[in-house]
Amino acid sequence: MTTLWLDFETYSETPINHGTYRYAASAEIMLFAWAIDTAPAQVWDMTSGEPIPFDLEQALLDPEVLVFAHNSMFDRTVLRYAMPDLCPPIER
């Protein structure tokens, strides 16, 4: 089974100590670090205006790909606000 590893660097004018959901509601993903299985990690600089890398988009959309994140609750919440069409369900 394929595994997608991900981590974000984010910015929000709402301080994180106001809570994850309030922070995430106005958060911007600046850097999207990701790797598939044991491949080298890559970073998508979302501030550059470049489109999402094809392999990353496919992995996020594929229901067979397991998704792991260092702090999955935070990353999943931010992704749900910032990129709702690509946010995998919690089961993944």
N, C-alpha and C positions, 0 to 999 in steps of 0.2 A: 504494500500500500504506500502511496506517495504521501510525504509529509511536507507541509509548508510551514516554515519557521518565520515569524515576523516580530518586529519591534518598531515603535514610532518615536520620533522626537517631535514634540508638539509645542504650540504656543496658543495661549488664550489670555485675554485681558482679565478674565475671571480667575482669581487666585485658586489654586488647587485645594487649599484648605477650606474652601466653600463647598467642597464635595465633588465627587467624580462626575455626577450627572450635570451639575451646573457648569463645571469646567468644560466638559465635553460638548455641551450644547453650543458653545461658541469657539471651540478649539479648531485650530488649523493644523493639519499634519504637514510638517515641514520636510521631514526626512522619513522615508518608509524603507526600513532595512528588511531584507527578506532573503531566504534561501530555500531551495527545494532539495529535499533529502540531504545528501552529503556534499552537494555542490557548494562552491564558495559563496559566501554572503555577497549580496549586491545592495546598493542603496539607490533608491529612486528619489531624486531631489525634486519634490513636488513644487518648490518655489521657482523652478526653472521654466515651467510652462510645457515641459516635455510630456507627451501622453504616457499613460500607464504602460509599462513593459508588457508585451504580449504574454509571456510565460507567467507573470504574476497575475494578470487578469484571468487567464485560463485556470490557474490553481485556485483562485478565490471563488470562481464560479463552479468548479467541478465538485459535485457532491461526494465523490469518492476520495477526495484529498483531505487528510487530517490536518488541522490547523493548530499550531502550538505558538504560544507567546509567553514571554517572561512574566508579565502581569496581565493575564488574559482578560480579566474583568475590565481593567482600564482600557486596554487596546480594543476590545470588542465594543465597548461603549463609545469610544472616540470614533471608531470606524462606522458604527451605526449612524452617528450624526454626520460625519464628514463624507462618507461614501455609502449611503444606504443600499444602493443597488448591488454593491459588492460585498456586503457584510454577511459572512457565513452564519448559518444558524448555530446556536449554542451546542448542539449535538456534535458538531464537528470539532 
